[in-house]
């Protein structure tokens, strides 16, 4: 439901814009390769999951553009892929399904003609703000189980003073990219996008191990299992995560889209029948 509302708002915003001179507008679809950076998994760059995105870009200045984007995908982390002994011993495997919306300012290195109907290209930098919802899950047999309701670190039980964590977070996306308008219609881009977040729970791992027996009595066997899925015994109070650092994720995006001014002109006969 949340995803459908975001898409509707996005569509209303884009198509309410006037297609006119001294404005360059683009609509694109893209695919991203992601990496979760948190308390679980590898400690080096290894893009192991994907996302889809829909983007609108509006440029009315030769060097500055406004961008709004929607993304949906997954973030995956596996302690068995880590080089850190303590992470391998924890043996936590998690995926976090997410949806996000963000707005940002792009700054082009080369001045851009507005609008242009010929080839032009430029590297750019960007920064902005966004909002995401996420659903951490753990694998049990062939099934992926939602982890937030289980309170794997005792959230919402007598074992912890913390309430169940929110599955929404603010994001700060920033990075670098390269885009090219290939002709009067087609546009391509590639970018490296780092997303800082206000949550340390994208991987459901934040603070300390708790007593598994008490947790099982409070929340059931699944909660006890996912609190410590390894064969090692961790004394309650042993660090399970690092509460000093929030989670973030990196995305390498590839997008392909259309230059709306040229597209609307070519389709005007059909649209206004």
Backbone as CSV, one residue per row, in Angstrom:
resi,resn,N_x,N_y,N_z,CA_x,CA_y,CA_z,C_x,C_y,C_z
1,UNK,0.827,-1.192,0.000,0.000,0.000,0.000,0.874,1.259,0.000
2,UNK,1.904,1.252,0.871,2.804,2.414,0.947,3.504,2.626,-0.382
3,UNK,3.923,1.508,-1.024,4.614,1.604,-2.299,3.707,2.194,-3.370
4,UNK,2.436,1.779,-3.397,1.500,2.291,-4.394,1.243,3.780,-4.202
5,UNK,1.160,4.226,-2.946,0.947,5.650,-2.676,2.150,6.473,-3.115
6,UNK,3.341,5.965,-2.856,4.541,6.678,-3.288,4.575,6.801,-4.804
7,UNK,4.238,5.725,-5.510,4.245,5.761,-6.974,3.208,6.745,-7.488
8,UNK,2.022,6.798,-6.848,0.977,7.722,-7.290,1.426,9.165,-7.105
9,UNK,1.997,9.484,-5.945,2.485,10.842,-5.702,3.579,11.216,-6.682
10,UNK,4.451,10.263,-6.956,5.536,10.499,-7.911,4.961,10.810,-9.287
11,UNK,3.987,10.035,-9.740,3.399,10.229,-11.068,2.698,11.572,-11.167
12,UNK,1.935,11.938,-10.111,1.233,13.223,-10.129,2.227,14.366,-10.226
13,UNK,3.322,14.270,-9.468,4.330,15.332,-9.484,4.960,15.469,-10.859
14,UNK,5.376,14.363,-11.450,6.072,14.416,-12.734,5.176,14.968,-13.822
15,UNK,3.977,14.439,-13.940,3.141,14.807,-15.076,2.360,16.095,-14.856
16,UNK,2.512,16.707,-13.686,1.944,18.032,-13.468,2.912,19.128,-13.874
17,UNK,4.159,18.752,-14.213,5.139,19.737,-14.641,4.846,20.188,-16.080
18,UNK,5.079,21.455,-16.372,4.864,21.965,-17.717,6.043,21.631,-18.601
19,UNK,5.767,21.098,-19.781,6.799,20.833,-20.774,6.988,22.113,-21.579
20,UNK,8.033,22.845,-21.277,8.218,24.140,-21.924,9.690,24.424,-22.107
21,UNK,9.989,25.539,-22.819,11.363,25.912,-23.109,12.122,26.271,-21.851
22,UNK,13.443,26.268,-21.957,14.336,26.560,-20.839,14.137,25.593,-19.674
23,UNK,13.720,24.401,-20.016,13.591,23.349,-19.010,13.864,22.020,-19.675
24,UNK,14.699,21.204,-19.074,15.000,19.876,-19.594,14.525,18.849,-18.585
25,UNK,13.638,17.957,-19.035,13.075,16.952,-18.140,13.344,15.554,-18.676
26,UNK,13.629,14.646,-17.750,13.928,13.265,-18.106,13.172,12.322,-17.191
27,UNK,12.778,11.184,-17.736,12.157,10.111,-16.977,12.917,8.837,-17.305
28,UNK,13.388,8.124,-16.282,14.232,6.960,-16.541,13.915,5.806,-15.603
29,UNK,14.235,4.608,-16.067,14.177,3.387,-15.275,15.599,2.892,-15.071
30,UNK,15.846,2.267,-13.931,17.206,1.832,-13.656,17.268,0.570,-12.827
31,UNK,18.493,0.052,-12.733,18.787,-1.122,-11.923,20.013,-0.831,-11.087
32,UNK,19.990,-1.224,-9.821,21.104,-0.969,-8.927,21.658,-2.243,-8.317
33,UNK,22.975,-2.279,-8.112,23.647,-3.339,-7.365,23.991,-2.779,-5.993
34,UNK,23.577,-3.474,-4.928,23.636,-2.914,-3.590,24.609,-3.662,-2.677
35,UNK,25.046,-2.941,-1.651,25.770,-3.568,-0.552,25.385,-2.911,0.753
36,UNK,24.964,-3.730,1.717,24.643,-3.263,3.057,25.926,-3.116,3.865
37,UNK,26.056,-2.005,4.553,27.203,-1.769,5.421,26.679,-1.616,6.832
38,UNK,26.842,-2.665,7.646,26.297,-2.663,8.999,27.103,-3.551,9.921
39,UNK,26.394,-4.262,10.808,27.036,-5.128,11.800,27.101,-6.583,11.366
40,UNK,26.633,-6.861,10.168,26.609,-8.227,9.651,27.263,-8.237,8.275
41,UNK,28.014,-9.302,7.993,28.489,-9.503,6.638,29.904,-9.038,6.366
42,UNK,30.185,-8.864,5.086,31.528,-8.614,4.602,31.991,-7.219,4.965
43,UNK,33.305,-7.031,4.959,33.909,-5.751,5.300,34.689,-5.180,4.122
44,UNK,34.286,-5.538,2.901,34.879,-4.989,1.703,33.792,-4.878,0.642
45,UNK,34.083,-4.119,-0.406,33.072,-3.889,-1.435,32.793,-5.169,-2.208
46,UNK,31.548,-5.607,-2.166,31.108,-6.777,-2.918,29.613,-6.646,-3.139
47,UNK,29.215,-6.221,-4.321,27.812,-5.938,-4.616,27.066,-7.249,-4.821
48,UNK,26.117,-7.549,-3.909,25.523,-8.887,-3.921,23.993,-8.874,-3.909
49,UNK,23.370,-7.765,-4.161,21.913,-7.751,-4.253,21.497,-6.615,-5.171
50,UNK,20.217,-6.556,-5.531,19.799,-5.593,-6.534,18.573,-4.794,-6.138
51,UNK,18.305,-3.752,-6.931,17.118,-2.913,-6.730,16.699,-2.324,-8.067
52,UNK,15.439,-1.905,-8.120,14.888,-1.228,-9.292,14.561,0.202,-8.905
53,UNK,14.682,1.120,-9.867,14.380,2.504,-9.532,13.701,3.225,-10.687
54,UNK,12.904,4.227,-10.333,12.213,5.114,-11.267,12.626,6.533,-10.923
55,UNK,13.078,7.304,-11.933,13.674,8.605,-11.667,13.078,9.693,-12.546
56,UNK,12.912,10.874,-11.950,12.521,12.071,-12.690,13.589,13.128,-12.447
57,UNK,14.015,13.792,-13.531,15.071,14.807,-13.428,14.606,16.070,-14.145
58,UNK,14.761,17.222,-13.466,14.337,18.504,-14.015,15.514,19.468,-13.958
59,UNK,15.910,19.991,-15.126,17.056,20.898,-15.182,16.645,22.211,-15.848
60,UNK,16.800,23.315,-15.116,16.501,24.634,-15.666,17.706,25.567,-15.559
61,UNK,18.852,25.020,-15.200,20.109,25.756,-15.115,21.184,24.904,-15.771
62,UNK,22.169,25.535,-16.388,23.166,24.778,-17.140,24.009,23.852,-16.261
63,UNK,24.075,24.119,-14.950,24.910,23.290,-14.075,24.138,22.588,-12.954
64,UNK,22.849,22.937,-12.744,22.122,22.397,-11.595,20.835,21.713,-12.049
65,UNK,20.510,20.593,-11.387,19.288,19.858,-11.701,18.664,19.309,-10.433
66,UNK,17.332,19.196,-10.455,16.570,18.596,-9.363,16.196,17.181,-9.754
67,UNK,16.334,16.251,-8.822,16.086,14.835,-9.095,15.210,14.259,-7.992
68,UNK,14.203,13.459,-8.380,13.409,12.708,-7.419,13.370,11.259,-7.888
69,UNK,13.554,10.320,-6.957,13.625,8.920,-7.352,12.918,7.994,-6.374
70,UNK,12.386,6.893,-6.912,11.802,5.814,-6.127,12.647,4.570,-6.339
71,UNK,12.879,3.817,-5.275,13.659,2.582,-5.373,12.970,1.474,-4.598
72,UNK,13.153,0.250,-5.084,12.652,-0.934,-4.397,13.651,-2.054,-4.627
73,UNK,14.033,-2.739,-3.555,14.996,-3.812,-3.735,15.329,-4.510,-2.435
74,UNK,16.527,-5.086,-2.386,16.947,-5.835,-1.218,18.394,-5.578,-0.870
75,UNK,18.693,-5.708,0.416,20.054,-5.610,0.935,20.354,-6.928,1.635
76,UNK,21.504,-7.530,1.338,21.826,-8.860,1.847,23.152,-8.818,2.583
77,UNK,23.229,-9.526,3.713,24.474,-9.591,4.475,24.622,-10.982,5.076
78,UNK,25.845,-11.514,5.019,26.112,-12.879,5.467,27.451,-12.892,6.199
79,UNK,27.414,-13.215,7.486,28.645,-13.237,8.281,29.660,-14.254,7.763
80,UNK,29.203,-15.272,7.071,30.123,-16.289,6.571,31.042,-15.756,5.475
81,UNK,30.667,-14.610,4.883,31.493,-14.007,3.833,32.505,-13.014,4.392
82,UNK,32.491,-12.795,5.708,33.353,-11.793,6.321,34.774,-12.307,6.526
83,UNK,35.710,-11.381,6.629,37.087,-11.710,7.000,37.324,-11.584,8.497
84,UNK,36.318,-11.091,9.231,36.443,-10.910,10.671,36.009,-12.179,11.397
85,UNK,36.887,-12.691,12.272,36.603,-13.930,12.999,35.347,-13.799,13.834
86,UNK,35.178,-12.628,14.518,34.025,-12.473,15.398,32.708,-12.471,14.629
87,UNK,32.736,-12.013,13.385,31.501,-12.043,12.585,31.211,-13.463,12.095
88,UNK,32.237,-14.171,11.687,32.042,-15.556,11.251,31.450,-16.382,12.383
89,UNK,31.915,-16.145,13.605,31.396,-16.883,14.759,29.925,-16.569,15.025
90,UNK,29.490,-15.350,14.735,28.080,-14.993,14.952,27.158,-15.714,13.985
91,UNK,27.615,-15.889,12.732,26.879,-16.668,11.726,25.491,-16.103,11.422
92,UNK,25.343,-14.785,11.466,24.057,-14.167,11.156,23.943,-13.959,9.650
93,UNK,22.803,-14.310,9.096,22.486,-14.076,7.685,21.166,-13.304,7.643
94,UNK,21.160,-12.194,6.934,19.957,-11.367,6.920,19.786,-10.725,5.548
95,UNK,18.537,-10.531,5.162,18.234,-9.687,4.009,17.226,-8.652,4.473
96,UNK,17.289,-7.487,3.864,16.377,-6.407,4.246,15.736,-5.867,2.974
97,UNK,14.447,-6.144,2.806,13.698,-5.629,1.664,13.334,-4.179,1.947
98,UNK,13.469,-3.318,0.944,13.233,-1.899,1.209,12.540,-1.208,0.053
99,UNK,11.882,-0.093,0.381,11.367,0.869,-0.585,11.834,2.241,-0.118
100,UNK,12.198,3.110,-1.054,12.684,4.434,-0.659,12.263,5.488,-1.673
101,UNK,12.186,6.712,-1.181,11.974,7.879,-2.034,13.002,8.919,-1.614
102,UNK,13.585,9.602,-2.586,14.578,10.618,-2.246,14.506,11.783,-3.219
103,UNK,14.891,12.946,-2.723,15.057,14.128,-3.564,16.485,14.616,-3.393
104,UNK,17.039,15.173,-4.460,18.435,15.598,-4.370,18.748,16.671,-5.398
105,UNK,19.864,17.345,-5.176,20.385,18.339,-6.101,21.582,17.741,-6.817
106,UNK,21.595,17.856,-8.155,22.731,17.404,-8.951,23.484,18.610,-9.495
107,UNK,24.803,18.528,-9.473,25.653,19.594,-9.994,26.493,19.027,-11.132
108,UNK,26.252,19.510,-12.344,26.970,19.041,-13.531,28.322,19.732,-13.658
109,UNK,29.323,18.957,-14.064,30.659,19.539,-14.261,30.708,20.372,-15.546
110,UNK,30.164,19.820,-16.651,30.115,20.551,-17.915,28.763,21.257,-18.047
111,UNK,28.722,22.471,-18.577,27.437,23.161,-18.778,26.573,22.405,-19.792
112,UNK,25.279,22.350,-19.515,24.346,21.621,-20.363,23.414,22.584,-21.091
113,UNK,23.162,22.315,-22.377,22.196,23.087,-23.138,20.792,22.711,-22.680
114,UNK,19.898,23.721,-22.576,18.557,23.488,-22.064,17.525,24.120,-22.992
115,UNK,16.615,23.310,-23.585,16.780,21.862,-23.732,17.745,21.565,-24.873
116,UNK,18.242,20.355,-24.933,19.150,19.954,-26.001,18.537,18.814,-26.805
117,UNK,18.795,18.814,-28.094,18.320,17.737,-28.956,19.495,17.038,-29.632
118,UNK,20.687,17.266,-29.092,21.896,16.643,-29.615,22.649,15.974,-28.481
119,UNK,23.711,15.261,-28.844,24.512,14.570,-27.833,25.184,15.577,-26.905
120,UNK,25.083,15.314,-25.607,25.859,16.037,-24.616,26.023,15.139,-23.397
121,UNK,27.113,15.320,-22.689,27.397,14.457,-21.551,28.167,15.234,-20.486
122,UNK,28.125,14.705,-19.250,28.841,15.354,-18.166,28.960,14.429,-16.962
123,UNK,30.053,14.479,-16.238,30.070,13.897,-14.888,29.327,14.834,-13.937
124,UNK,28.873,14.325,-12.803,28.149,15.155,-11.845,28.322,14.615,-10.431
125,UNK,28.049,15.477,-9.470,27.971,15.083,-8.071,26.569,15.395,-7.569
126,UNK,26.162,14.764,-6.470,24.811,14.998,-5.975,24.737,14.751,-4.472
127,UNK,23.706,15.317,-3.879,23.407,15.091,-2.474,21.960,15.439,-2.209
128,UNK,21.359,14.816,-1.189,19.955,15.094,-0.931,19.475,14.447,0.350
129,UNK,18.161,14.181,0.410,17.537,13.589,1.586,16.446,12.633,1.121
130,UNK,16.198,11.593,1.895,15.190,10.620,1.499,14.551,9.941,2.702
131,UNK,13.614,9.050,2.402,12.908,8.281,3.416,12.779,6.850,2.920
132,UNK,13.054,5.887,3.797,12.958,4.489,3.398,12.166,3.690,4.423
133,UNK,11.530,2.623,3.956,10.964,1.609,4.839,11.698,0.305,4.537
134,UNK,11.890,-0.518,5.559,12.671,-1.735,5.365,12.112,-2.862,6.212
135,UNK,12.365,-4.101,5.779,11.876,-5.290,6.470,13.013,-6.291,6.594
136,UNK,13.736,-6.290,7.733,14.794,-7.293,7.915,14.198,-8.689,8.040
137,UNK,14.848,-9.660,7.394,14.372,-11.038,7.427,15.541,-11.996,7.632
138,UNK,15.270,-13.095,8.322,16.236,-14.164,8.495,15.722,-15.436,7.850
139,UNK,16.651,-16.304,7.424,16.248,-17.520,6.725,16.118,-18.688,7.696
140,UNK,14.961,-19.334,7.629,14.694,-20.511,8.446,14.204,-21.607,7.510
141,UNK,15.077,-22.565,7.228,14.767,-23.563,6.218,14.708,-22.909,4.848
142,UNK,13.565,-23.026,4.181,13.382,-22.395,2.880,12.643,-21.068,2.984
143,UNK,12.271,-20.687,4.179,11.449,-19.494,4.372,12.272,-18.329,4.908
144,UNK,11.846,-17.099,4.524,12.413,-15.880,5.087,11.413,-15.324,6.088
145,UNK,11.870,-15.123,7.326,11.012,-14.725,8.436,11.292,-13.272,8.812
146,UNK,10.222,-12.473,8.974,10.386,-11.087,9.427,10.966,-11.086,10.840
147,UNK,12.025,-10.302,11.044,12.748,-10.332,12.310,12.293,-9.269,13.320
148,UNK,11.810,-8.129,12.837,11.463,-7.056,13.773,10.436,-7.487,14.822
149,UNK,9.374,-8.241,14.456,8.392,-8.643,15.486,8.955,-9.625,16.517
150,UNK,10.101,-10.256,16.220,10.647,-11.272,17.108,11.439,-10.685,18.268
151,UNK,11.888,-9.431,18.144,12.667,-8.821,19.220,13.909,-9.615,19.547
152,UNK,14.765,-9.848,18.559,15.905,-10.745,18.719,16.940,-10.257,19.730
153,UNK,16.912,-8.989,20.107,17.788,-8.484,21.165,16.974,-8.084,22.397
154,UNK,15.801,-8.713,22.515,14.967,-8.503,23.693,14.097,-7.269,23.656
155,UNK,14.017,-6.597,22.508,13.195,-5.385,22.429,11.740,-5.723,22.771
156,UNK,11.151,-4.905,23.650,9.761,-5.113,24.029,9.546,-6.237,25.015
157,UNK,10.625,-6.759,25.640,10.499,-7.809,26.650,11.165,-7.341,27.946
158,UNK,11.140,-8.222,28.954,11.772,-7.883,30.237,13.297,-7.868,30.127
159,UNK,13.818,-8.325,28.998,15.266,-8.401,28.819,15.883,-7.083,28.367
160,UNK,15.069,-6.118,27.979,15.612,-4.877,27.422,14.701,-3.707,27.751
161,UNK,15.299,-2.550,27.893,14.532,-1.316,28.083,14.077,-0.731,26.746
162,UNK,14.543,-1.302,25.624,14.225,-0.765,24.306,12.898,-1.303,23.783
163,UNK,12.157,-0.443,23.101,10.924,-0.845,22.427,11.264,-1.443,21.066
164,UNK,10.324,-2.158,20.444,10.569,-2.625,19.071,10.967,-1.457,18.172
165,UNK,11.959,-1.674,17.349,12.497,-0.585,16.533,11.591,-0.249,15.351
166,UNK,11.730,0.978,14.886,10.969,1.426,13.717,11.565,0.822,12.444
167,UNK,10.712,0.505,11.495,11.178,0.000,10.208,11.135,1.096,9.136
168,UNK,11.229,2.347,9.581,11.372,3.483,8.682,12.569,4.302,9.127
169,UNK,13.237,4.921,8.179,14.423,5.708,8.503,14.621,6.795,7.467
170,UNK,15.200,7.912,7.901,15.636,8.953,6.982,16.954,8.530,6.340
171,UNK,17.170,8.974,5.126,18.421,8.666,4.431,19.055,9.957,3.911
172,UNK,20.364,9.914,3.775,21.129,11.010,3.169,21.918,10.435,1.998
173,UNK,21.350,10.487,0.785,22.055,9.964,-0.386,23.038,10.993,-0.944
174,UNK,24.227,10.531,-1.330,25.194,11.409,-1.984,26.132,10.547,-2.824
175,UNK,26.756,11.173,-3.826,27.666,10.404,-4.660,28.070,11.129,-5.918
176,UNK,28.548,10.338,-6.877,29.023,10.859,-8.155,28.421,10.032,-9.289
177,UNK,28.343,10.627,-10.478,27.793,9.903,-11.610,28.235,10.479,-12.933
178,UNK,27.788,9.835,-13.990,28.022,10.295,-15.365,26.742,10.059,-16.140
179,UNK,26.310,11.069,-16.888,25.106,10.926,-17.697,25.373,11.453,-19.093
180,UNK,24.632,10.912,-20.062,24.777,11.347,-21.452,23.417,11.348,-22.124
181,UNK,23.124,12.427,-22.826,21.969,12.470,-23.703,22.467,12.024,-25.068
182,UNK,22.051,10.829,-25.492,22.628,10.207,-26.678,22.158,10.868,-27.966
183,UNK,20.901,11.311,-27.985,20.339,11.995,-29.157,19.188,12.865,-28.665
184,UNK,18.213,13.102,-29.498,17.126,13.982,-29.069,16.188,13.331,-28.055
185,UNK,16.246,12.002,-27.890,15.301,11.312,-27.003,15.991,10.544,-25.879
186,UNK,16.993,9.726,-26.182,17.485,8.743,-25.227,18.579,9.298,-24.316
187,UNK,18.486,8.909,-23.039,19.428,9.354,-22.010,19.898,8.140,-21.201
188,UNK,21.191,8.078,-20.898,21.733,7.012,-20.054,22.556,7.624,-18.924
189,UNK,22.678,6.898,-17.828,23.501,7.369,-16.720,24.001,6.190,-15.902
190,UNK,25.113,6.411,-15.212,25.659,5.452,-14.252,26.134,6.265,-13.058
191,UNK,25.901,5.767,-11.842,26.294,6.543,-10.668,26.606,5.643,-9.479
192,UNK,27.488,6.136,-8.627,27.818,5.498,-7.359,27.126,6.287,-6.252
193,UNK,26.247,5.626,-5.523,25.354,6.297,-4.576,25.544,5.705,-3.178
194,UNK,25.980,6.529,-2.240,26.123,6.121,-0.844,24.935,6.674,-0.067
195,UNK,24.280,5.813,0.720,23.107,6.224,1.490,23.368,6.026,2.978
196,UNK,23.555,7.137,3.703,23.589,7.080,5.153,22.158,7.005,5.665
197,UNK,21.923,6.308,6.782,20.572,6.196,7.324,20.565,6.563,8.806
198,UNK,19.369,6.792,9.336,19.215,7.123,10.745,18.877,5.884,11.575
199,UNK,19.042,4.688,11.006,18.720,3.448,11.712,19.942,2.538,11.802
200,UNK,20.033,1.787,12.893,21.062,0.753,13.034,20.432,-0.634,12.963
201,UNK,19.239,-0.713,12.353,18.504,-1.976,12.358,18.228,-2.529,10.965
202,UNK,18.884,-2.024,9.940,18.664,-2.600,8.616,19.030,-4.078,8.599
203,UNK,19.989,-4.474,9.444,20.390,-5.874,9.552,19.893,-6.528,10.840
204,UNK,18.947,-5.878,11.552,18.364,-6.410,12.787,19.425,-6.653,13.863
205,UNK,20.567,-6.023,13.760,21.665,-6.248,14.699,22.141,-4.903,15.213
206,UNK,22.088,-4.725,16.556,22.339,-3.397,17.098,23.210,-3.395,18.347
207,UNK,22.906,-4.261,19.315,23.541,-4.069,20.615,24.080,-5.366,21.218
208,UNK,23.341,-6.000,22.146,23.883,-7.090,22.951,23.082,-8.386,22.788
209,UNK,23.772,-9.516,23.050,23.074,-10.792,23.167,22.283,-10.818,24.477
210,UNK,21.146,-11.508,24.432,20.320,-11.655,25.635,20.154,-13.135,25.951
211,UNK,19.559,-13.429,27.087,19.338,-14.806,27.526,18.327,-15.486,26.593
212,UNK,18.777,-16.526,25.878,17.917,-17.174,24.886,16.751,-17.920,25.523
213,UNK,16.947,-18.476,26.711,15.874,-19.226,27.366,14.737,-18.286,27.761
214,UNK,15.103,-17.153,28.358,14.078,-16.171,28.732,13.395,-15.614,27.485
215,UNK,14.185,-15.351,26.447,13.625,-14.809,25.206,12.653,-15.798,24.573
216,UNK,12.984,-17.084,24.622,12.072,-18.093,24.065,10.766,-18.134,24.853
217,UNK,10.848,-17.996,26.160,9.623,-17.971,26.970,8.774,-16.744,26.655
218,UNK,9.433,-15.633,26.326,8.725,-14.382,26.052,8.176,-14.325,24.622
219,UNK,8.983,-14.765,23.655,8.643,-14.541,22.239,8.603,-15.807,21.389
220,UNK,9.003,-16.937,21.898,8.924,-18.161,21.123,10.270,-18.635,20.602
221,UNK,10.251,-19.829,20.020,11.487,-20.484,19.598,12.168,-19.774,18.424
222,UNK,11.388,-19.178,17.517,12.001,-18.475,16.387,12.808,-17.269,16.863
223,UNK,12.279,-16.568,17.830,12.996,-15.415,18.371,14.302,-15.855,19.004
224,UNK,14.272,-16.936,19.751,15.481,-17.464,20.378,16.493,-17.902,19.322
225,UNK,16.010,-18.584,18.286,16.919,-19.063,17.239,17.604,-17.909,16.522
226,UNK,16.838,-16.889,16.109,17.432,-15.804,15.333,18.258,-14.849,16.198
227,UNK,18.081,-14.910,17.509,18.938,-14.080,18.361,20.375,-14.591,18.340
228,UNK,20.539,-15.901,18.100,21.873,-16.494,17.991,21.795,-17.737,17.113
229,UNK,21.900,-17.572,15.785,21.783,-18.714,14.872,23.060,-19.541,14.738
230,UNK,24.090,-19.221,15.497,25.350,-19.960,15.400,25.346,-21.135,16.372
231,UNK,26.408,-21.945,16.303,26.587,-23.053,17.240,27.388,-22.618,18.462
232,UNK,27.770,-21.354,18.517,28.544,-20.839,19.641,27.622,-20.325,20.740
233,UNK,28.094,-20.377,21.961,27.348,-19.860,23.102,27.887,-18.480,23.453
234,UNK,27.003,-17.473,23.458,27.387,-16.116,23.814,26.717,-15.743,25.139
235,UNK,27.507,-15.338,26.092,26.984,-14.940,27.397,26.121,-13.690,27.222
236,UNK,24.946,-13.651,27.861,24.128,-12.428,27.784,24.932,-11.196,28.172
237,UNK,24.813,-10.155,27.361,25.602,-8.945,27.556,26.803,-8.864,26.639
238,UNK,27.117,-9.969,25.933,28.192,-9.950,24.939,27.762,-9.106,23.743
239,UNK,28.650,-8.269,23.194,28.269,-7.442,22.037,27.826,-8.288,20.839
240,UNK,26.676,-7.959,20.324,26.140,-8.579,19.100,26.308,-7.636,17.909
241,UNK,26.246,-6.325,18.187,26.449,-5.293,17.172,27.150,-4.107,17.795
242,UNK,27.291,-3.056,17.009,27.920,-1.819,17.472,26.888,-0.706,17.461
243,UNK,26.341,-0.336,18.628,25.284,0.679,18.662,25.782,2.090,18.369
244,UNK,27.094,2.259,18.237,27.643,3.590,17.983,27.534,4.001,16.515
245,UNK,27.345,3.034,15.623,27.318,3.332,14.184,25.995,2.904,13.569
246,UNK,25.323,3.827,12.888,24.129,3.467,12.135,24.507,2.742,10.853
247,UNK,23.537,2.019,10.302,23.757,1.291,9.052,23.711,2.237,7.853
248,UNK,24.347,1.821,6.786,24.288,2.544,5.527,24.311,1.518,4.400
249,UNK,24.141,1.981,3.168,24.280,1.059,2.046,24.766,1.807,0.809
250,UNK,25.458,1.046,-0.019,26.040,1.579,-1.251,25.310,0.968,-2.442
251,UNK,25.070,1.788,-3.459,24.401,1.311,-4.667,25.132,1.798,-5.909
252,UNK,25.372,0.893,-6.842,25.874,1.243,-8.168,24.691,1.171,-9.125
253,UNK,24.250,2.328,-9.624,23.028,2.439,-10.419,23.315,2.587,-11.910
254,UNK,22.508,1.921,-12.723,22.531,2.083,-14.176,21.115,2.451,-14.616
255,UNK,20.972,3.556,-15.358,19.634,4.023,-15.746,19.563,4.309,-17.239
256,UNK,18.382,4.116,-17.785,18.115,4.374,-19.204,16.758,5.052,-19.286
257,UNK,16.696,6.214,-19.983,15.440,6.945,-20.006,15.238,7.784,-21.235
258,UNK,14.229,8.676,-21.155,13.849,9.508,-22.293,13.903,10.980,-21.911
259,UNK,14.218,11.797,-22.891,14.172,13.253,-22.788,12.723,13.644,-23.080
260,UNK,11.999,14.142,-22.073,10.553,14.302,-22.180,10.131,15.334,-23.223
261,UNK,10.895,16.451,-23.364,10.517,17.464,-24.357,10.456,16.861,-25.759
262,UNK,11.515,16.157,-26.122,11.561,15.561,-27.466,10.513,14.468,-27.612
263,UNK,10.318,13.674,-26.563,9.334,12.601,-26.607,7.925,13.151,-26.797
264,UNK,7.590,14.228,-26.065,6.266,14.815,-26.177,6.041,15.439,-27.545
265,UNK,7.082,16.043,-28.097,6.947,16.625,-29.428,6.691,15.547,-30.473
266,UNK,7.431,14.432,-30.382,7.259,13.359,-31.352,5.905,12.678,-31.221
267,UNK,5.364,12.682,-30.008,4.090,12.005,-29.777,2.899,12.952,-29.746
268,UNK,3.120,14.241,-30.034,2.047,15.225,-29.862,0.855,14.941,-30.778
269,UNK,1.122,14.495,-31.993,0.019,14.202,-32.894,-0.895,13.119,-32.331
270,UNK,-0.270,12.101,-31.724,-1.049,11.002,-31.147,-1.765,11.451,-29.879
271,UNK,-1.081,12.212,-29.013,-1.621,12.612,-27.715,-2.834,13.538,-27.883
272,UNK,-2.803,14.443,-28.887,-3.841,15.455,-29.029,-4.908,15.092,-30.053
273,UNK,-5.017,13.836,-30.425,-6.085,13.427,-31.327,-7.450,13.609,-30.667
